[in-house]
Amino acid sequence: MTDQDVAGLQRRLAEFAAARHWEPYHTPKNLAAALSVEASELVEIFQWLTPEESARVMADPDSAHRVTDEVADVLAYLLQFCEVLGIDPLQALAAKIERNEHRFPAP
C-alpha cells in the first residue's frame, strides 16, 4: 500500500485528523456538509464561464491551481466520508457503473 492508492490516502487523512484531535468532528453529517461546500467551491470557479472558457480553464496556471486544489479538497472529504462509514469508494463506483449500464443500455 502506498500513499498514492485509496487506502494509503485514507490512512494519511486519518492520521492527519488524529494528530489534530479532529476525529470527534469527522461525523458522517459534518463530512457530507464539508464535501458539499468544497464541491460548491469547485462549481464557483466555473460559474460565469462560457462552455468554451470552461474547457480551457486548465490552460491558465492560476485557474488550474484553484481547480486542482478544489478537486483535492472534494476527494479528501469524500475519502474521509467513505472511511467513517466503511464504504469502499472504488467498489461503490464499479457497482454504480454496472447498474447504469443496465439502466441505460447503449443504442
Secondary structure, 3 states (H helix, E strand, C coil): CCCCCHHHHHHHHHHHHHHCCCHHHCCHHHHHHHHHHHHHHHHHHHCCCCHHHHHCHHHCHHHHHHHHHHHHHHHHHHHHHHHHHCCCHHHHHHHHHHHHHHHCCCC
